Amino acid sequence: MLPKIGILCAGDEELAPFLPLLDRRSVRRQAMLTIHEGWISSVPAAALYSGVCKVNAAIAAQVLIDSCRVEAIINAGTAGGIDPSISIFDTVISTETAYHDVAEDILTEFHPWMDSIWFPGDPFLLSLATQAAQDSGRPVRFGRMVTGEAFLSGPGTEAVRSAFHPLCADMESAAVAHVCHANGIPFLSIRTITDSADRSAAACFEENCRRASEIAAQVAHALLKRLAVSESCPIAKGELP
């Protein structure tokens, strides 16, 4: 039996490409969220958009886990490029994710007592993502993502780049990863770049959000199709914590 996958997007434009993919879709409301449930390529799924920022993303992730009973969450959408090698419309898949605006000892010296500030991407989902990257025919990079509450530009971008060495930055991924870590379920973020490190973040986001959202959804869909035909699935078998 295939696991139920949560698709969590920050905004409605990022969610929009997923809705036509959902077969037998039903819609309901909870916690000011509109939840779409159905099947994507035979994989049971629940999809929603949370609203921007860490708290909104965390609320939505917990709703997906508690109410929709998802067994893994994919955070899909857009991000800003931080590494100079990243180009607009490249897709980044998270090998690990951290907050760039939270003191490091908050998560290591106190609850949830992590070994480091980095939330790792799930190994099984990463293996599917590697296959999906080949299927998508798009430029896909694997690496670090960071999350904070504001668009980065100028000195702020350089400070984050020097401290964390991420490929990209967004406002939700680490928060979703944090909730998944606390609940012991697999997590992966798939983000397509709307703006590069040397361009105005807010303006480029508005210009490129729709196309970047479509690309991120295509890569996520390719992953779900790989999941649907996977011969072994540790998520479905309950082999993951």
Secondary structure, 3 states (H helix, E strand, C coil): CCCCEEEEECCHHHHHHHHHHCEEEEEEEECCEEEEEEEECCEEEEEEECCCCHHHHHHHHHHHHHCCCCCEEEEEEEEEECCCCCCCCCEEEEEEEEECCCCCHHHHCCCCCCCCCCEECCHHHHHHHHHHHHHHCCCEEEEEEEECCCCCCCHHHHHHHHHHCCCEEECCHHHHHHHHHHHCCCEEEEEEEEECCCCCHHHHHHHHHHHHHHHHHHHHHHHHHHHHCCCCCCCCCCCCC
